[in-house]
Amino acid sequence: MMATDGGGASVGFDVVAEADRIARVAAVLLDAGYAQCAYVGCRQWVRPRYLYCKRHAIEVGLVDGCGLCQGITASGKPCSRVTAHPSGYCWQHRRGQGGD
C-alpha cells in the first residue's frame, strides 16, 4: 500500500513496510530494556535506568541547576544539549557567542 498526498498522488514509500520497520525497531528497543519517556505524549526512547528523556526530566524538575541550551543549531532547530552554565548555553554555543 503506497501512501498518497491527499490528492491521490503517491508520495513514494510503502506505509505498511514502514510501519513494519518501526515495529521491529520498537521490539529491539524493548528487548534491550529501553522504554518510552513517561511524560504524556512524548515519543522519545530512554535508557533503562531513566524514566524521562532529558527535556522532560528538566521540565518536571528532576535536574536541579540545569536547563536546555538556548542555542539554535545550524539546521535551525533548538539545541538539545543540557547545560548548567549561567549563560544558558552549552559548550558549543558559548564558543560561538564569544564566551568561555
Secondary structure as UniProt FT lines:
FT   STRAND          2..4
FT   STRAND          10..14
FT   HELIX           15..31
FT   TURN            32..33
FT   STRAND          35..36
FT   TURN            40..41
FT   STRAND          45..46
FT   TURN            48..49
FT   HELIX           54..59
FT   TURN            60..61
FT   TURN            64..65
FT   STRAND          67..68
FT   TURN            74..75
FT   STRAND          82..83
FT   TURN            86..87
FT   HELIX           91..96
FT   TURN            97..98
//
